[in-house]
Amino acid sequence: MPQKETLVTYEGLKKLEEELEYLKTEKRKEVAERIKVALGFGDLSENSEYDEAKNEQAQVEMRIIDLENKLKNAKLIDEDEIDTKTVQVGNIVQVLDLEYDEKVEYTIVGSTEVDITENKISNESPIGRALLGKKKNEVVDVDTPGGMIQLKVLKITK
């Protein structure tokens, strides 16, 4: 089954590469050392340190595979190709929540760069998906997990 394309900004690509490098070099060694120490405790059938270290090793290896797949299928968003006529991945979008008369600013990013604390939302999220392709002053209905909301696009920037 073909992997889906992962949209990333240059900054997001660097973060993925840095995390992969850290996991392959430092984290793998750290976990291997924990396993080695735990083996020294003797009987593996009752060795919780060994079990925990092996579980962590499995999680690290799964994350490495996940990152490698994302990087293999990464499509770098060219900053020069981003315009401000319509909402697209890489844009900063200021919207007005019509129900609460509240302005919110979102940065539309690929799924690997989501950071709710910085209002970076995925192009695959309900709001991100609904905003894609919209122009300034357009009103969009968004079906969110919390119910239907209406947003008006106020400003689109890079």
N, C-alpha and C positions, 0 to 999 in steps of 0.2 A: 504494500500500500504506500503510495507516494506521500512524503511528508508535506505539510502545508508550508508555504513561505512565511518566514518570520520577518516582519518589518522592524527595522532598527535604525536609530539615529547613529551618528558617528560616536557620540558619547555612550550610548547604550551598547554598541558593539565593543567598545573598549572595556566596559564593565564586565561584559560576558567573558571576554578574553582573559581579563585579570582574574576573575573568579575561577575559571578553568585552570589557569596556570597555578594559582594558589592550591587548589584541590589536588592537582597532579603532583605537585612538588612537596609543599609543607604538610598539608593535611594527611595525605597518604602515609608519609613517614611517621607522623604523630600517631596515627591509628595503628600502624604496624608495630610501633614501639609499645603501645598499650597492650596489644595482643601478646607480644613477646613477654612482657612483665606478667600478664595474667596467666600465661602458660606456666610460669614459674611457681604459681600458687598450688599446682598439683591437680587433683581430681577434677576433670572438666565437667563431669555430670552435675557438680554442685558449685560451679565457679561462675558467679554472677558477673564478675569483672570481665571474664572472657566472653560471656554471652553479650554483654553490653558493647564491648569493643568490636565483636564480629557484626553486630547489628549496625553499629556506626560505620563500619567498613562497607557494608552493603549499601547504606544510604549514600555514602560518599561516591561509591562507584555508580550508583543510579543517577546521581546528580551530574557526574562527569559525562555519562552517556547522553543525558538530557541536554547539557550544554553543547556537547559536540554536535548533536543533531540540530540544535537551534542555530549554531554557527554555520553548519553545512548548508542550511536552508535560509540563511539570512539574506535579506534584500536590503541593502543600505539605502536609506532615504537621502537623496541628493538635495542638500539645502538649497542649491541654486534653482532646482526645479519646483520648489514650493512657492506657490503664489498666494495671494491674499484675496482672490476673487471668490473662491469657494473653499469650504472647510475641507482639509485633508490632513493626513498624518504628518505631524511636524508643526502644525499651526497652533497658535495660542488663540483661543476663542473666548470672547467675553459674551455671556448670555444673560438674559433677564428672565428669572423665574416669574412667570406672569401671575401665578397664584399668590406668592409671597412678596411680590414686588422687590425682589432681591437680586443683585448682580453677583454673578459667579464667573470666575475665569478658569478655564480648563486648558491644559496642554494635551493635545491628542497624540498619543504615542502607540507604538506597537505593544503587544501583550507582555513582552519581557521587561518593559521599562516602567510599568505601572507603579506609581507611588502616590497613594491617596493623600499623604501628608503634604505633598507639593501640588495637589490637584492635577496630577498626571494620570489621565484615564486612557484606557485601551480603546483602540478603534473597533474592538470587538465587543465592548461593553454596550449596554442599552443606550446610554447617552451618546457615547462616541459614535456608534453605528448610526444613530438617528441624525447626528450633526453632519456626518460626512456628505460632501456635495452641496451643502446648504450655502446660501449667500447672505450677505448683510441684510438685516431687516426681515428675514424669513422667520416664520413661526413654525415650530416643529412639535408634534405630539410625541412624547416618549413614554413607552410602556416600561416602567421600572418595577423592581420587586416591591416597592412601596406604593405602587399605584401609578396612574396616568398623570404626567406633568406636561406643562406647556412651557417651552423655552423660546425666547426671541433672540436671534443672533444680533448682537450689537456691534461687535468689532472682530475682525480676523487679522492677526498679525503673525510674524515669524518669530 
